[in-house]
Amino acid sequence: MNSVVFSILLIIVGLVLGCVVAFLINTFRENSTSKKIDKMLQQAKIDSDKLKRDALLEQKEEQHKLKVELDREIKEKKEEIKQSEARLLQRESNMDKRDEMYQKRELALDDRESKLTESLDEIQNEKSKVEEIKKEQLELLEKISGFSKEEAKKQVMRQVKDSMSREISEYIRECENDAKLTVDKKAKELLVTSMQKYAADIASDQTVTVVELPNDDMKGRIIGREGRNIRTIEAITGVDLIIDDTPEAVVLSSFDPLRREIAYVTLDTLIKDGRIHPTRIEELYDKVCKEMKQKIIEYGNDATFELGLTKFDPELIEIIGKLHFRTSYGQNALQHSIEVANLSGLIAAELGENITLAKRAGLLHDIGKAIDHEMEGSHVDIGVDIAKKFREDTVVIDAIASHHGDTKANSTIAVIVAIADALSASRPGARNDSLENYIKRLTQLEEVGNRLDGVEKAYAVQAGRELRVIVKPEEVDDLKAHKIARDIKEEIEKTMKYPGTVKITVVRETRAQEEAK
């Protein structure tokens, strides 16, 4: 019992002591914390005072700098103001001097004007006196001569007119005689000079085109089963295909160069492609027709660029390009038009006319031929309509209308174009012979071959550029075949006139044939 009480007392005493100790510790801590806070406050006060001093110093320095800068600017402004004042004073002094000078000049002008007025009055008085004296003299002369002024004037003019008329008539007659003597010579010199300045190759088209084949087997593929391929080609292109014994070659025959060119490109593409059947032929034909239109435009642009001409409507350029596929007596119409344009420009230069306008008229003089197969009427009327449609110059229209003499030429350039057209057409070799002469030459060529002994038959092929002679094998041996070829060559050279060359081919063939039963 006592031990329990004692233990409780000890616990109470311990608690009391612990509370006292805790209180003492807290008191000590509070004292130390308050001291630290005081120290921190003092330090903060010291730092704030230092910051205030530093801020004041910086502010004073900034104020000093601003004051110095402001003083400098004020000084500069004062200097500028002084200079401006000096310039203004100088300008005022100059203006004062100029004003004085103007006043002096005005006084001098006033004096001169007054003197001039006096002089004019004196001159007017003298003039009136002279008129009176002149009038008195004229009246005196009229009394002495018995003629009035108007009558005398008419008589003098009549005498002058009569004498001048005689002199003018004599002068005109002399000039006409001189002109008659020299005009032909001058015209020939002018034409020869123009022709010498322009030297172009002769471009002529034929009615056939030869398509080269890689081998003779290709002929069968072109013909097709039961001839369906060749019929399709001829039907859609409008061109005749000639497939004969000529090795590795097919001939396209047509009088329309555009159709022949389209057929040539189509057939050449088919040969390279290898697929030849009606459907493929129609596809390629449509494609080539579209490409040919672009090619026609290129021909037109090349022609205008070559001549140095500009400002053509795109549709007119296309019509010009179509001339490339038009011929006249075998002469390419576009090349002929370019040649006429160049000759017209040269002749115009010799005569001092407008060279560009002459070239333009020369290029377009046969423009109607490009579409004369599409419209009714002559190529001259169609060409005039085309020129009016595209608002060409009246000189160009006049040249188109009169270059064949259908209408009277109203300008010098129209006459020049007609002359150039005649020059281009009359150049040796520029145009092919007529159909009659062509057939006559082919007939004569075959007759030369048929006249020799041992010849069975002679054929003129390739438009007269080759003569194929078939000999009788039982009468002609190989050596004699060579002699026949040479004899035909010499006979052709001696008796015939022909363009280019003629190839002579002698064929000697022996066939052995049996029939098994």
C-alpha positions in Angstrom: 0.0 0.0 0.0 2.8 2.4 1.0 4.8 1.5 -2.0 1.9 2.3 -4.3 1.4 5.6 -2.7 5.0 6.3 -2.9 5.1 5.4 -6.6 2.2 7.8 -7.3 3.9 10.6 -5.5 7.0 10.0 -7.5 5.0 10.2 -10.7 3.3 13.4 -9.6 6.7 14.9 -8.6 8.2 13.8 -11.9 5.3 15.4 -13.9 5.7 18.6 -12.0 9.4 18.7 -12.6 8.8 17.9 -16.3 6.4 20.8 -16.6 8.8 23.1 -15.0 11.6 22.0 -17.2 9.4 22.3 -20.3 8.3 25.8 -19.3 11.9 26.9 -18.8 13.0 25.5 -22.2 10.1 27.3 -23.9 11.0 30.5 -22.2 14.6 30.2 -23.3 13.6 29.5 -26.8 11.2 32.5 -26.9 14.0 34.8 -25.7 16.5 33.6 -28.3 13.9 33.9 -31.1 13.0 37.4 -30.1 16.7 38.3 -30.2 17.1 36.8 -33.6 14.1 38.8 -34.9 15.4 42.0 -33.4 18.8 41.4 -35.2 17.0 40.6 -38.5 14.9 43.8 -38.2 18.0 45.8 -37.5 19.8 44.3 -40.5 16.8 44.9 -42.7 16.7 48.5 -41.6 20.4 48.8 -42.4 19.9 47.2 -45.8 16.9 49.4 -46.7 18.9 52.5 -45.7 21.7 51.4 -47.9 19.3 50.8 -50.8 17.8 54.2 -50.4 21.2 55.8 -50.5 22.2 53.8 -53.6 18.9 54.7 -55.3 19.3 58.4 -54.5 22.9 58.3 -55.9 21.7 56.6 -59.1 18.8 59.1 -59.5 21.2 62.0 -59.1 23.6 60.5 -61.6 20.7 60.0 -64.1 19.5 63.5 -63.6 23.0 64.8 -64.2 23.3 62.8 -67.4 19.9 64.1 -68.6 20.8 67.6 -67.8 24.1 67.3 -69.7 22.3 65.8 -72.7 19.5 68.4 -72.6 22.1 71.2 -72.4 23.9 69.7 -75.5 20.7 69.5 -77.5 19.7 73.0 -76.5 23.2 74.2 -77.6 22.8 72.4 -81.0 19.3 73.8 -81.5 20.6 77.3 -80.8 23.4 76.8 -83.3 20.9 75.6 -86.0 18.7 78.5 -85.3 21.6 80.9 -85.6 22.6 79.3 -89.0 19.0 79.5 -90.2 18.8 83.1 -89.2 22.0 83.8 -91.0 20.7 82.1 -94.2 17.4 84.0 -94.0 19.3 87.3 -93.6 21.4 86.3 -96.6 18.4 85.4 -98.6 16.6 88.7 -97.7 19.7 90.6 -98.8 19.8 88.7 -102.1 16.1 89.3 -102.6 16.6 93.0 -102.0 19.4 93.2 -104.6 17.3 91.2 -107.1 14.3 93.5 -106.5 16.5 96.5 -107.2 17.8 94.8 -110.4 14.3 94.1 -111.6 13.2 97.7 -110.9 16.2 98.9 -113.0 15.4 96.5 -115.8 11.7 97.5 -115.8 12.7 101.1 -116.1 15.0 100.2 -119.0 12.2 98.2 -120.7 9.8 101.1 -120.3 12.3 103.4 -122.0 12.8 101.0 -124.8 9.1 100.5 -125.3 8.6 104.2 -125.6 11.4 104.4 -128.1 9.9 101.5 -130.1 6.5 103.1 -130.1 8.0 106.3 -131.5 9.9 104.3 -134.2 6.7 102.4 -135.2 4.9 105.7 -135.6 7.6 107.0 -137.8 7.7 103.8 -139.9 3.9 103.9 -140.3 4.1 107.5 -141.5 6.9 106.6 -143.9 4.9 103.6 -145.2 1.8 105.7 -145.8 4.0 108.1 -147.7 5.5 105.3 -149.8 2.0 103.9 -150.6 0.9 107.3 -151.7 3.9 107.7 -154.0 3.5 104.1 -155.3 -0.2 104.8 -156.0 0.7 108.0 -157.9 3.3 106.2 -160.0 0.9 103.4 -160.8 -1.7 105.9 -162.0 0.9 107.6 -164.0 2.0 104.3 -165.6 -1.6 103.4 -166.4 -2.1 106.7 -168.2 1.2 106.3 -170.1 0.6 102.6 -171.1 -3.1 102.8 -171.6 -3.6 99.6 -169.6 -5.0 99.2 -166.1 -3.1 97.2 -163.5 -5.4 94.2 -163.8 -5.2 94.1 -167.6 -1.4 94.4 -167.5 -1.2 91.6 -165.0 -3.4 89.3 -167.1 -1.3 90.0 -170.2 1.9 89.2 -168.4 0.5 86.0 -166.9 -0.8 85.0 -170.4 2.6 85.5 -172.0 4.4 83.6 -169.1 1.9 80.8 -169.3 2.3 80.4 -173.1 6.1 80.3 -172.8 6.1 78.0 -169.8 3.6 75.6 -171.5 5.9 75.2 -174.5 8.9 74.6 -172.2 7.0 72.1 -170.0 5.7 70.2 -173.1 9.2 70.0 -174.5 10.6 68.8 -171.2 7.9 66.2 -170.7 8.5 64.9 -174.3 12.2 64.7 -173.7 11.7 62.9 -170.3 9.3 60.4 -172.0 11.8 59.6 -174.7 14.5 59.1 -172.1 12.2 57.0 -170.0 11.3 54.8 -173.0 14.9 54.2 -173.7 15.9 53.4 -170.1 12.7 51.8 -168.6 13.2 48.4 -170.0 16.9 48.3 -169.1 16.2 49.6 -165.5 13.4 47.0 -165.1 15.6 44.2 -166.2 18.4 45.4 -163.9 15.9 45.6 -161.0 14.6 42.1 -161.5 18.0 40.6 -162.0 19.3 42.3 -158.9 16.4 41.0 -156.8 16.8 37.5 -158.2 20.5 37.5 -157.6 20.0 38.5 -154.0 17.5 35.7 -153.4 18.8 32.3 -154.1 16.7 29.4 -152.7 16.5 25.8 -153.5 13.7 24.7 -155.8 11.1 22.7 -153.8 8.7 20.6 -155.8 6.4 17.8 -154.7 5.5 14.6 -156.5 2.3 12.7 -156.5 3.8 9.5 -155.0 5.7 8.7 -151.8 7.8 5.6 -151.3 7.5 3.8 -147.9 10.5 1.7 -147.1 9.8 -1.8 -145.6 12.1 -3.8 -143.3 11.5 -6.9 -145.4 9.2 -8.2 -148.2 7.2 -10.2 -145.7 5.8 -6.9 -144.4 3.9 -6.5 -147.7 1.7 -9.5 -146.9 1.0 -8.0 -143.4 0.0 -4.7 -145.0 -2.3 -6.4 -147.4 -3.9 -8.5 -144.6 -6.2 -11.4 -144.7 -8.2 -11.2 -147.9 -6.9 -7.6 -148.4 -8.8 -6.1 -145.4 -5.8 -4.1 -144.1 -5.0 -2.4 -147.4 -8.7 -1.7 -148.1 -9.0 -0.1 -144.6 -5.9 2.1 -145.2 -7.1 3.2 -148.7 -10.6 3.9 -147.4 -9.8 6.1 -144.4 -6.8 7.9 -145.9 -8.1 8.3 -149.5 -4.6 7.3 -150.8 -3.9 4.5 -153.3 -1.3 1.9 -152.1 0.7 0.4 -154.9 2.4 -2.9 -153.9 4.4 -4.3 -156.7 7.6 -6.3 -157.2 9.7 -3.4 -155.9 11.8 -5.0 -153.1 11.2 -3.7 -149.6 9.0 -0.7 -150.8 5.4 0.3 -151.0 4.3 3.3 -153.0 1.6 5.8 -151.8 -0.1 7.6 -154.7 -2.4 10.7 -154.3 -2.7 14.2 -155.7 -3.4 15.6 -152.2 -0.1 16.0 -150.4 -1.8 16.3 -147.0 -3.6 13.0 -147.4 -0.4 11.4 -148.7 1.6 12.7 -145.7 -1.0 11.4 -143.2 -1.0 8.0 -144.9 2.8 7.9 -145.0 3.1 8.7 -141.2 0.3 6.2 -140.4 1.8 3.4 -142.5 5.3 4.1 -141.2 4.1 4.0 -137.6 2.2 0.7 -138.3 5.3 -0.9 -139.7 7.4 0.1 -136.7 4.7 -0.9 -134.3 4.1 -4.3 -135.9 0.4 -4.5 -135.1 -1.4 -4.1 -138.4 -5.2 -4.7 -138.3 -8.2 -2.5 -139.1 -8.9 -1.3 -135.6 -5.2 -0.3 -135.0 -5.1 1.4 -138.4 -8.1 3.6 -137.5 -6.7 4.5 -134.0 -3.3 5.5 -135.5 -5.0 7.5 -138.3 -7.0 9.5 -135.8 -3.8 10.1 -133.7 -1.8 11.2 -136.8 -4.6 13.6 -137.9 -4.4 15.4 -134.5 -0.6 15.5 -134.6 -0.7 16.8 -138.2 -2.7 19.8 -137.1 0.0 20.8 -134.7 2.6 20.3 -137.4 0.6 22.5 -139.7 0.7 25.3 -137.1 4.5 24.8 -136.8 4.9 25.2 -140.5 2.9 28.5 -140.4 5.0 29.8 -137.4 8.3 28.8 -139.1 7.3 30.7 -142.3 6.4 33.9 -140.5 9.5 33.7 -138.4 11.7 33.1 -141.4 10.3 36.3 -143.0 10.4 38.3 -139.8 6.6 39.0 -139.8 4.5 39.3 -136.7 0.9 40.0 -135.5 -0.8 37.1 -137.2 -4.1 35.6 -135.9 -3.5 31.9 -134.7 -6.2 30.8 -137.1 -4.5 32.6 -140.0 -1.2 30.9 -139.0 -2.9 27.5 -139.3 -4.2 28.4 -142.8 -0.7 29.5 -143.8 0.7 26.2 -142.6 -1.8 24.3 -144.7 -0.1 25.7 -147.8 2.7 23.3 -147.1 0.4 20.5 -148.2 -0.8 22.3 -151.4 0.9 22.1 -154.7 0.6 24.1 -158.0 2.1 22.3 -161.0 4.2 20.3 -158.5 5.5 23.4 -156.8 5.0 23.5 -153.0 2.6 26.4 -152.3 4.1 27.4 -149.0 7.7 27.5 -150.3 6.4 29.4 -153.4 4.7 31.9 -151.1 7.8 32.4 -149.0 9.8 32.8 -152.2 7.3 35.4 -153.5 7.5 37.2 -150.1 11.3 37.4 -150.2 11.4 38.6 -153.8 8.7 41.2 -153.0 10.7 42.5 -150.1 13.9 42.8 -152.3 12.0 44.6 -155.1 10.3 46.9 -152.6 13.7 47.7 -151.1 15.0 48.6 -154.5 12.0 50.9 -155.1 11.9 52.4 -151.6 8.5 50.8 -150.7 7.4 49.3 -147.4 9.4 46.1 -147.2 7.4 44.5 -144.4 4.1 45.2 -146.1 5.4 43.8 -149.4 6.6 40.6 -147.6 3.2 40.2 -145.9 1.4 40.6 -149.2 3.7 38.2 -150.9 3.2 35.5 -148.2 -0.6 35.8 -148.3 -1.1 36.2 -152.1 -2.0 32.5 -152.6 -3.6 32.0 -149.1 -6.9 31.0 -150.8 -5.2 27.8 -152.2 -5.0 26.5 -148.6 -8.7 26.0 -148.4 -10.0 26.2 -152.0 -10.9 22.5 -151.8 -13.2 23.2 -148.9 -15.0 26.2 -150.3 -16.5 27.2 -153.7 -14.8 29.9 -155.8 -11.4 30.7 -157.1 -8.4 30.9 -154.8 -8.2 34.6 -155.5 -11.7 35.3 -154.2 -11.2 33.0 -151.2 -7.9 34.7 -150.4 -9.6 38.1 -150.5 -12.3 36.9 -148.1 -9.7 35.5 -145.8 -7.7 38.7 -145.8 -10.8 40.8 -145.0 -11.8 38.4 -142.3 -8.5 38.8 -140.5 -8.5 42.6 -141.2 -5.4 42.7 -143.3 -4.2 46.0 -144.8 -6.0 47.2 -147.9 -2.7 46.9 -149.8 -2.5 43.2 -148.9 -6.0 42.7 -150.1 -5.3 44.6 -153.3 -2.2 42.4 -154.0 -4.2 39.2 -153.4 -7.0 40.3 -155.7 -4.8 41.5 -158.6 -1.8 39.1 -158.6 -3.3 37.1 -161.5 -4.6 40.2 -163.3 -8.3 39.6 -162.4 -8.5 43.2 -161.2 -6.5 46.3 -161.6 -3.7 46.8 -159.1 -4.2 50.0 -157.1 -0.8 50.1 -155.4 2.9 49.7 -156.2 3.2 46.8 -153.8 0.4 44.9 -155.6 2.3 45.2 -158.9 5.5 44.0 -157.1 3.7 40.9 -155.7 2.5 40.1 -159.2 6.0 40.4 -160.6 7.5 38.3 -157.8 4.8 35.6 -158.4 5.7 35.4 -162.0 9.4 35.2 -161.2 8.9 32.4 -158.7 6.8 30.4 -161.1 9.1 30.9 -164.1 12.3 29.8 -162.5 13.8 26.8 -164.3 12.6 23.6 -162.6 10.3 25.4 -160.2 7.2 23.7 -161.7 6.7 20.4 -163.3 5.6 19.9 -166.9 2.0 19.5 -167.8 0.3 16.1 -167.6 0.6 15.6 -171.4 4.3 16.2 -171.3 4.7 13.9 -168.4 2.8 11.0 -170.1 4.7 11.7 -173.3 8.0 11.4 -171.4 7.0 8.1 -169.8 5.9 6.7 -173.2 9.1 7.8 -174.8 11.1 6.2 -172.0 9.3 2.8 -172.5 9.8 3.1 -176.3 13.6 3.4 -175.8 13.7 0.1 -174.0 11.3 -1.7 -176.3 13.3 -0.9 -179.5 16.2 -3.1 -178.6 16.4 -6.7 -179.7 15.8 -9.4 -177.1 13.6 -7.1 -175.0 10.2 -8.6 -174.1 8.7 -5.6 -172.3 9.8 -2.3 -170.8 8.0 -0.5 -167.9 8.5 3.1 -166.7 8.0 3.1 -162.9 8.6 5.3 -159.9 7.1 8.3 -161.8 9.6 7.9 -164.6 12.6 7.7 -162.3 13.2 4.0 -163.1 12.9 1.9 -166.3 12.5 -1.9 -165.8 13.4 -3.9 -168.8 12.3 -7.6 -169.0 14.4 -9.5 -171.6 13.9 -12.9 -173.2 16.1 -15.3 -171.3 16.5 -17.7 -174.3 17.9 -14.8 -176.5 19.8 -12.7 -174.0 22.5 -14.0 -171.7 23.9 -12.3 -168.6 26.6 -10.4 -170.4 24.2 -9.2 -173.1 21.8 -8.0 -170.3 24.5 -5.6 -169.0 25.1 -4.4 -172.6 21.4 -3.7 -173.1 21.3 -1.7 -169.8 24.3 0.5 -171.0 22.8 0.9 -174.5 19.5 2.1 -173.0 21.3 4.5 -170.7 23.2 6.1 -173.6 20.1 6.4 -175.7 18.2 8.1 -172.9 21.0 10.6 -172.3 21.2 11.3 -176.0 17.6 11.7 -177.0 15.6 12.7 -173.9 15.4 15.6 -171.4 14.3 14.7 -167.9 14.6 16.0 -164.3 17.0 14.1 -162.0 18.2 10.6 -162.9 16.7 7.5 -164.4 17.6 4.1 -163.1 17.7 1.2 -165.7 17.0 -2.3 -164.4 17.3 -5.3 -166.7 15.6 -8.4 -165.5 16.5 -11.8 -167.0 14.5 -14.6 -165.4 14.2 -18.3 -166.3 11.5 -20.4 -164.7 11.1 -24.1 -164.8 7.6 -25.4 -164.0 6.2 -28.9 -163.8 2.9 -30.2 -162.6 2.7 -33.4 -160.6 -0.4 -35.5 -161.3 
